[in-house]
Amino acid sequence: MQQKLVPEIACYVDEDTAMAGLVSIDYGIAIMPRITALSYYNVHILKIKNTIPPPLYLSGDHERQGALSGAGVI
């Protein structure tokens, strides 16, 4: 059975490095992209298990015949 978790958001930041700084002073935790600058902060990087694959969007010119025929589309 999955447990529904509701995060308690303390703040929003505009920069990844600002978030890393807040985490490094034990302000909380963050879910963020893995960036090179994280190696300069006192943070532990954990990998998220059971990630959801990103959606795949297809686009094409509907006027062209066979633009999205499925050939080579996974």
matplotlib code that plots the C-alpha trace (Angstrom):
import matplotlib.pyplot as plt

x = [0.0, 1.4, 1.4, 0.3, 2.9, 2.1, 5.2, 5.4, 7.1, 9.1, 10.3, 10.9, 14.2, 15.2, 18.7, 19.8, 22.9, 20.6, 18.7, 21.9, 23.0, 19.8, 20.1, 23.7, 22.7, 20.0, 17.1, 15.4, 15.6, 15.2, 14.4, 16.5, 18.6, 22.0, 24.4, 28.1, 28.0, 26.6, 30.1, 31.0, 28.2, 28.0, 25.0, 24.2, 22.8, 20.3, 19.0, 15.2, 14.0, 10.9, 11.1, 8.3, 9.6, 9.2, 6.3, 7.1, 5.6, 5.4, 4.8, 4.6, 3.0, -0.4, -0.5, 2.5, 1.4, 3.2, 4.8, 3.9, 3.4, 5.0, 8.1, 11.0, 8.8, 9.3]
y = [0.0, 3.4, 6.2, 9.6, 12.2, 15.9, 18.1, 21.1, 23.7, 26.2, 28.5, 28.9, 29.9, 31.0, 29.5, 25.9, 27.1, 29.0, 25.7, 23.8, 26.4, 26.1, 22.3, 22.5, 24.5, 22.0, 24.2, 21.2, 18.9, 19.5, 17.7, 19.3, 18.5, 17.1, 20.0, 20.2, 22.9, 20.4, 19.1, 22.4, 22.1, 19.9, 17.9, 14.2, 13.3, 10.5, 8.8, 8.6, 5.1, 4.2, 7.4, 8.1, 8.2, 11.6, 12.0, 11.7, 14.3, 14.0, 16.8, 17.0, 18.6, 17.1, 18.3, 16.1, 12.5, 10.1, 12.8, 10.7, 7.3, 5.6, 4.5, 4.7, 6.0, 4.2]
z = [0.0, -1.0, 1.6, 0.3, 1.4, 1.5, 1.6, 3.9, 1.7, 3.7, 0.9, -2.8, -4.4, -7.8, -7.8, -7.4, -5.4, -3.0, -2.4, -1.8, 0.7, 2.7, 2.7, 3.8, 6.9, 7.8, 6.8, 5.2, 2.2, -1.5, -4.7, -7.4, -10.4, -9.9, -10.6, -10.4, -7.8, -5.2, -4.7, -3.0, -0.3, 2.7, 1.4, 1.0, -2.5, -2.5, -5.6, -6.0, -6.6, -8.7, -10.8, -13.3, -16.9, -18.5, -21.0, -24.7, -26.9, -30.7, -33.1, -36.8, -39.8, -40.3, -43.9, -44.8, -45.4, -43.2, -40.9, -37.9, -39.6, -36.6, -38.6, -36.2, -33.3, -30.0]

ax = plt.figure().add_subplot(projection="3d")
ax.plot(x, y, z, "-o")
ax.set_aspect("equal")
plt.show()
